[in-house]
Amino acid sequence: MSPLFVLCEACGSEGRIYVRDLVYEPGCGHPHWGERDTGECPVCHGAGDVEIEAEPIELEDLYRMQGHAD
């Protein structure tokens, strides 16, 4: 097994968690729907990617997975 970095699915690789909410902007007289930042992603800790363990593959393995004949 080898370490491999992949994009964090929990935050969409943003590194932060956003939720849809009513937001108020300075100078605007009414609320509107927007995104509110709830903080750093607890899965990737703000990095946007996570390390996983993966098996290395050879080019021939990739061709076989795609259905190509040898």
Secondary structure as the mmCIF struct_conf table of DSSP 4:
data_model
#
loop_
_struct_conf.conf_type_id
_struct_conf.id
_struct_conf.beg_label_comp_id
_struct_conf.beg_label_asym_id
_struct_conf.beg_label_seq_id
_struct_conf.end_label_comp_id
_struct_conf.end_label_asym_id
_struct_conf.end_label_seq_id
STRN STRN1 SER A 2 LEU A 7
TURN_TY1_P TURN_TY1_P1 GLU A 9 SER A 13
BEND BEND1 GLU A 14 GLY A 15
STRN STRN2 ARG A 16 VAL A 23
TURN_TY1_P TURN_TY1_P2 PRO A 26 GLY A 27
BEND BEND2 GLY A 29 HIS A 30
STRN STRN3 HIS A 32 GLU A 40
TURN_TY1_P TURN_TY1_P3 PRO A 42 GLY A 46
BEND BEND3 ALA A 47 GLY A 48
STRN STRN4 ASP A 49 ALA A 54
HELX_RH_AL_P HELX_RH_AL_P1 LEU A 59 MET A 65
TURN_TY1_P TURN_TY1_P4 GLN A 66 GLY A 67
#
